[in-house]
Amino acid sequence: MPDDERHRDRDWIRSVVLQYEGPLTIYVARMLGDDDRARDVVQDAFLRLWQAERASVDGHVAKWLYRVCRNRAVDVCRKEHRMTTLDARKMDANAAPERPPRHGNPAETTEHHGGVLALVASLPERQQEVVRLKFQGGLSYREMAEVMNTTVNNVGVLLHTAIKSIRTRMAELAGDGDGETTETQQQTGVAR
């Protein structure tokens, strides 16, 4: 391989690592419940990317990386003879209260984000995963389906159910009590 081609590949890998390392580590850490093991899995995925033919992953590198990381994380869990899911007890002890902000105060916005993360953590495992892939990974429905080895329709149902559950719970926490969201809340995607 000529030197200029090696440099292009090296620059390409470097840009992919810069773009995806953080989101992949968060994704895998939430699956495994362990930051160190997550970094190992992500590092392994980048090593496999380096060894893969660039043409075989070009154009769908995000989907490829998420799939490799997911499969490797599942292998790690199987090896340990247990599946660890992220639940509210595993959230950082400093997680914010589960209530949406009432004012534009940055501290309350942080509390709101902590509350939303806690709500996501309370979802079933596959719903958590589809939320992470969509909102942290930025993957399309088709890419999520391929990563999770399911259908696009199933991804849509999982995501719809997850968002509906989060909205309902947020409405309950906001004091609505009945868990119903208004038409405006549904349009904006946030229950207040």
C-alpha positions in Angstrom: 0.0 0.0 0.0 1.5 3.4 -1.0 2.4 5.9 1.8 -0.2 8.4 0.7 -3.0 5.8 0.9 -1.8 4.7 4.4 -1.9 8.4 5.5 -5.4 8.8 4.2 -6.6 5.7 6.0 -4.8 6.8 9.2 -6.5 10.2 9.0 -9.9 8.6 8.3 -9.5 6.2 11.3 -8.4 9.2 13.5 -11.5 11.2 12.4 -13.8 8.2 13.1 -12.4 7.7 16.5 -12.8 11.4 17.4 -16.4 11.4 16.2 -17.6 8.1 17.7 -15.4 7.2 20.7 -17.4 9.2 23.2 -20.9 8.1 22.1 -19.9 4.5 21.7 -18.3 4.4 25.2 -21.5 5.9 26.8 -23.6 3.3 24.8 -21.6 0.3 25.9 -21.1 1.6 29.5 -24.9 1.7 29.9 -25.1 -1.8 28.6 -22.4 -3.2 30.8 -22.6 -0.9 33.8 -18.9 -0.5 33.8 -16.9 2.3 32.2 -13.6 0.4 32.1 -15.0 -2.6 30.3 -16.9 -0.3 28.0 -13.6 1.4 27.0 -12.1 -2.0 26.3 -15.1 -3.0 24.1 -14.9 0.3 22.1 -11.1 0.0 21.7 -11.7 -3.5 20.4 -14.2 -2.2 17.9 -11.8 0.4 16.6 -9.1 -2.2 16.3 -11.5 -4.3 14.2 -12.3 -1.2 12.1 -8.6 -0.7 11.5 -8.3 -4.3 10.3 -11.4 -4.2 8.1 -11.4 -3.3 4.5 -12.3 0.4 4.4 -14.6 -0.1 1.4 -16.6 -2.7 3.3 -17.6 -0.1 6.0 -17.4 3.2 4.2 -20.8 4.9 4.1 -22.2 3.0 7.1 -19.4 3.2 9.7 -21.6 4.3 12.5 -24.0 1.4 12.1 -21.0 -1.0 11.8 -19.3 0.3 14.9 -22.5 0.2 17.0 -23.2 -3.3 15.8 -19.6 -4.5 16.6 -19.8 -2.8 20.1 -23.2 -4.3 20.8 -22.2 -7.8 19.8 -18.9 -7.5 21.8 -20.8 -6.2 24.9 -23.2 -9.2 24.7 -20.2 -11.5 24.5 -18.7 -9.9 27.6 -22.0 -10.4 29.5 -22.3 -14.0 28.4 -18.7 -14.7 29.4 -19.5 -13.5 32.9 -22.7 -15.6 32.9 -24.9 -12.7 33.7 -26.6 -9.8 31.9 -26.3 -6.5 33.7 -28.9 -4.0 32.9 -28.8 -0.4 33.9 -31.4 0.5 36.4 -32.1 3.4 38.7 -30.0 2.0 41.5 -27.0 2.0 39.2 -27.4 5.6 38.3 -24.9 8.0 39.8 -25.7 8.6 43.4 -25.7 12.3 42.6 -28.4 12.0 40.0 -30.8 14.9 40.0 -34.5 14.6 41.3 -36.9 13.4 38.7 -38.7 16.7 37.9 -38.7 18.9 34.9 -37.4 22.5 35.2 -39.9 25.2 35.9 -37.7 28.1 34.8 -34.9 28.6 32.4 -32.4 28.1 35.2 -29.3 26.0 34.1 -29.3 24.2 37.4 -32.9 23.1 36.9 -32.1 22.1 33.3 -29.4 19.8 34.6 -31.8 18.4 37.1 -34.3 17.8 34.2 -31.6 15.9 32.2 -30.8 13.8 35.3 -34.5 13.0 35.7 -34.9 12.1 32.1 -31.9 9.8 32.3 -33.4 8.1 35.4 -36.6 7.6 33.5 -34.8 6.1 30.5 -33.0 3.8 33.0 -36.3 2.6 34.3 -37.4 1.3 30.8 -37.0 -2.3 29.7 -33.6 -3.1 28.3 -34.5 -3.0 24.6 -36.3 0.2 24.9 -33.3 1.8 26.7 -31.1 0.6 23.9 -33.3 2.0 21.1 -33.4 5.4 22.9 -29.6 5.4 23.3 -29.1 4.5 19.6 -31.5 7.1 18.4 -30.7 10.1 20.6 -27.1 9.4 21.6 -25.9 7.6 18.5 -28.0 9.5 16.0 -28.7 6.3 14.0 -31.6 5.9 11.6 -34.4 3.4 12.2 -32.9 1.1 9.5 -29.4 1.4 11.2 -30.9 0.7 14.6 -32.7 -2.3 13.2 -29.5 -3.7 11.8 -27.6 -3.1 15.0 -30.2 -4.7 17.2 -30.9 -7.5 14.7 -34.6 -6.7 14.4 -37.0 -5.1 12.0 -37.5 -1.4 11.3 -41.1 -1.7 12.5 -40.0 -3.2 15.8 -37.6 -0.3 16.3 -40.4 2.1 15.7 -42.7 0.3 18.2 -39.9 0.2 20.8 -39.1 3.8 20.4 -42.7 4.9 20.4 -43.4 2.9 23.5 -40.3 4.2 25.3 -41.1 7.8 24.5 -44.7 7.4 25.5 -43.6 5.8 28.8 -41.2 8.7 29.5 -43.9 11.3 28.7 -46.4 9.6 30.9 -44.0 9.4 33.8 -42.9 13.0 33.4 -46.5 14.1 33.5 -47.0 12.2 36.7 -44.0 13.7 38.3 -45.1 17.2 37.2 -48.2 16.7 39.3 -50.7 15.9 36.6 -51.4 12.7 38.4 -53.3 11.1 35.6 -50.3 10.4 33.4 -52.1 11.9 30.4 -50.2 14.3 28.2 -51.8 17.2 26.4 -51.9 17.7 22.7 -49.3 20.5 23.0 -47.0 18.3 25.1 -47.2 15.5 22.5 -46.4 18.0 19.7 -43.4 19.4 21.5 -42.3 16.0 22.7 -42.0 17.1 26.3 -44.5 16.7 29.1 -44.5 19.7 31.5 
